[in-house]
């Protein structure tokens, strides 16, 4: 399951797939530091602008940009490591 690179292109087959995808994303988000998680949720789930996010979080615009960038990078890393572990497990190896 490629969460971050192909999520925008992939259309889940049914509601269960959507629930599974959302659950996986929430689990990954929980692994981020609070500021990164808050910035990403505000920007991409709440559809807030960078300026709105900065105001809501009480931080500068630059902080929002860096927290979002670092958070997205970390989500990609976490997603890729989980995908690799899932693929190895599917092949009969140990995760």
C-alpha positions in Angstrom: 0.0 0.0 0.0 1.6 3.2 -1.1 0.1 5.8 1.1 1.8 9.1 0.1 3.0 8.9 -3.4 0.0 7.2 -5.1 -2.8 8.0 -2.7 -4.0 10.9 -4.8 -4.0 8.7 -7.9 -5.3 5.5 -6.3 -9.0 5.2 -5.9 -10.0 2.7 -3.3 -12.2 -0.1 -4.6 -14.8 0.2 -1.9 -15.5 1.8 1.5 -13.5 -0.8 3.4 -10.4 0.1 1.4 -11.0 3.7 2.2 -11.3 2.9 5.9 -8.1 0.8 5.8 -6.2 3.6 4.0 -7.4 6.2 6.5 -6.5 4.0 9.4 -3.0 3.4 8.1 -2.5 7.1 7.6 -3.7 8.0 11.1 -1.3 5.4 12.5 1.6 7.0 10.6 0.5 10.5 11.7 0.6 9.4 15.4 4.3 8.7 15.0 5.1 12.3 14.1 6.1 14.9 16.6 3.1 17.0 17.7 4.0 20.2 15.7 4.6 18.3 12.5 1.4 16.3 13.0 -0.6 19.5 13.7 0.8 21.3 10.7 0.0 18.4 8.3 -3.5 17.8 9.7 -4.3 21.6 9.5 -2.9 21.9 5.9 -4.2 18.7 4.3 -7.1 17.4 6.4 -8.6 20.8 7.4 -7.5 22.4 4.0 -6.1 25.5 5.8 -3.7 27.8 4.1 -0.1 28.1 5.4 -1.1 31.5 6.9 -4.3 30.1 8.5 -2.3 27.2 9.9 0.4 29.5 11.3 -2.3 31.6 13.0 -4.1 28.6 14.4 -0.9 27.1 15.8 0.5 30.4 17.0 3.7 30.0 15.0 5.4 31.7 12.1 4.7 31.0 8.5 8.3 29.6 8.2 7.6 27.2 11.0 4.5 25.9 9.3 6.5 25.4 6.1 9.3 23.6 7.7 7.1 21.4 10.0 5.0 20.4 7.0 8.0 19.6 4.9 9.7 17.6 7.6 6.5 15.8 8.5 5.7 14.8 4.9 9.3 13.5 4.5 8.9 11.5 7.7 5.6 10.1 6.6 7.1 8.9 3.3 9.9 7.3 5.2 7.6 5.5 7.6 5.3 4.5 4.8 8.1 3.1 2.7 9.6 1.1 5.6 6.1 -0.3 6.4 5.5 -1.2 2.8 8.9 -3.0 2.7 8.1 -4.9 5.8 4.6 -5.9 4.5 6.1 -7.1 1.2 8.8 -9.2 3.0 6.1 -10.7 5.3 4.0 -11.5 2.3 6.9 -13.4 0.7 7.3 -15.5 3.9 10.2 -13.6 5.4 10.3 -12.0 8.8 9.5 -8.3 9.1 
